[in-house]
Amino acid sequence: MRILFGELKKQVFGEFACFIDPKYVPDLSVVEFAVEKTLKNWNSGKRISKSLAMEILLYYSATRQINIAKKLAGTKKAVAVVIDEEEFSKIEFEEKEFKPEFDLKSIMEHYEISEEELKIVGLERLPLLIRERIALFSAFGD
């Protein structure tokens, strides 16, 4: 599996890749962490959905609710977790260098991170707060 950042020429959904809106991605290491947790549980038979792409989005979102997870799906700019290289190569995706352009307010709302919590750990540790939510979701569900 590869993780890429870029732009989609048109809205695409499919089981060949998971597309995450970059406004929810402060660091690609968080996506890598979610993919690792997803694969570990997927391979052990602990599945929430029938699609690996949706499963990755659920883990990244730290929720079992597909409708909530879909809010984090990228439709124009996206961080793409490529599952099937052959199918992915058929879509128009312009790869670019990832530079964090996240929306702090959206992240804080989605992951229920309080102002006080962020103040204590500092903005530079925001990826760790998200990883914590993903790890808790992976261990206990939501």
Secondary structure, DSSP 8 states (H G I E B T S, - for coil): -EEEEEEESS----TTEEEE-GGG-S-HHHHHHHHHHHHHHHHTT--SSS-HHHHHHHHHHT-S-HHHHGGGB-SSEEEEEES-HHHHTTS-EEEE-------HHHHHHHHT--HHHHHHH-GGGHHHHHHHHHHHHHHH--
